[in-house]
Amino acid sequence: MIKFHQPYKPEKSLKYIEKNLRALELSGDNFFTNKCESFISDYINGKKVLMTTSCTHALELAIRLLDIKNGDEVIIPSFTYPSTANAVLLAGAKVVYARVNLDTMLIDPDLLEEQITNKTKAIIVVHYGGRCCDMNPILSIASKYNIDIIEDAAQAFGSTYNGKFAGTLGTLGCFSFHQTKNITSGEGGALIINDENLIKRAEIIRQKGTNQEAFKSGLVPRYEWVDIGSSYSPSDLLMALLYGQLQQLEKIQNLQMSLFKTYVDFFKKHNFDSLESFSNFSSYGQVNGHIFYLLFKDAATATAYKSYMRENNIQVVTHFVPLHISKKGSSYLRPQDDFTPEDDLSIRLIRLPIYAGLMPSDQKIVLEKTLTFMR
Ligand SMILES: Cc1ncc(COP(=O)(O)O)c(C=O)c1O
């Protein structure tokens, strides 16, 4: 079976995990958490980074930091993971969906402005598949209406837009290091804080609403409860695993990008009639090759392709059920919203195997079988 995804080999992490276990520093904010935060901060050019237990939690923290609450609205793409919406709903606010462009699966800036109301407090953009949204028009809309941008960069660690890294383009950015991502700690995430005024409160909310950070820096004699918070700092053991992965970032990215390029070249060359679009490079910056998808024009061909590939022992998979047709999310669709073109994305979009450990010879089989099917 050619697998859809596997994390990159953890050998590099083993010595760090052992070091962490021997030091018996298993709780959060120890040596390896600091190492990961500094590494990521240096990598994305110096922004404040707080490691979190997941991207889901980074999103929740971001919404709390912007004081989004009951009566507020937050715009999100319908084509996303439920975490993007849950963060908003947990704060008591409402989600309003924005359309994605089916050429890119990214929020369509031309259709965004009409979703804004006088209750809109923020827009969460999703850099789907590790390709950044077209941020300039989105940032202009945000500044026109005085709205914050949160980047759900769960899939976009290492991607850029006009020379700036994903996660550093809005007020706050959220990364995922879940097992499915290019770089992983199994479960894990990070919050990137691009507005310095939010740093202190973020540290407090992340540490159960206490001023532990001030205590550790010697600014207060003891730490105490100062705000409503939660527990978002990951175990240092997981950060030891992540640090080993980060040490191999360049290698993992090069392998991933080489596979991505092979896919793009192949599908460009063949220009199959049955496809509406497929993953591509970005004209605005680098992609991280996290996902390679095919968007079929019709659902029946997509389903037949998936079955054919599975019969040939190749694991290809669909992706999100768009939130506006999901059991929970359908109730947030407003009467004026028309999302019909996105209704069947959970069937029409198929992802191909791509991960740093995928052998080029296996990718060749994926392409050969695809060619046979398409013909
Ligand atoms: C767009 C998006 N947002 C958020 C998440 C949640 O990430 P995590 O599993 O780290 O909580 C995911 C997970 O894949 C995702 O794809």
PDBQT file of the ligand as one rigid body, heavy atoms in Angstrom, charges set to zero:
ROOT
HETATM    1  C1  LIG A 401      -7.133  24.485   8.552  1.00  0.00    +0.000 C 
HETATM    2  C2  LIG A 401      -6.940  23.780   9.860  1.00  0.00    +0.000 A 
HETATM    3  N1  LIG A 401      -7.137  24.457  11.001  1.00  0.00    +0.000 NA
HETATM    4  C3  LIG A 401      -6.950  23.885  12.212  1.00  0.00    +0.000 A 
HETATM    5  C4  LIG A 401      -6.563  22.573  12.316  1.00  0.00    +0.000 A 
HETATM    6  C5  LIG A 401      -6.402  21.953  13.674  1.00  0.00    +0.000 C 
HETATM    7  O1  LIG A 401      -5.059  21.660  13.944  1.00  0.00    +0.000 OA
HETATM    8  P1  LIG A 401      -4.681  20.809  15.246  1.00  0.00    +0.000 P 
HETATM    9  O2  LIG A 401      -4.914  19.368  14.904  1.00  0.00    +0.000 OA
HETATM   10  O3  LIG A 401      -3.227  21.105  15.472  1.00  0.00    +0.000 OA
HETATM   11  O4  LIG A 401      -5.517  21.277  16.355  1.00  0.00    +0.000 OA
HETATM   12  C6  LIG A 401      -6.353  21.825  11.158  1.00  0.00    +0.000 A 
HETATM   13  C7  LIG A 401      -5.939  20.426  11.253  1.00  0.00    +0.000 C 
HETATM   14  O5  LIG A 401      -5.553  19.792  10.315  1.00  0.00    +0.000 OA
HETATM   15  C8  LIG A 401      -6.543  22.438   9.901  1.00  0.00    +0.000 A 
HETATM   16  O6  LIG A 401      -6.358  21.777   8.749  1.00  0.00    +0.000 OA
ENDROOT
TORSDOF 0
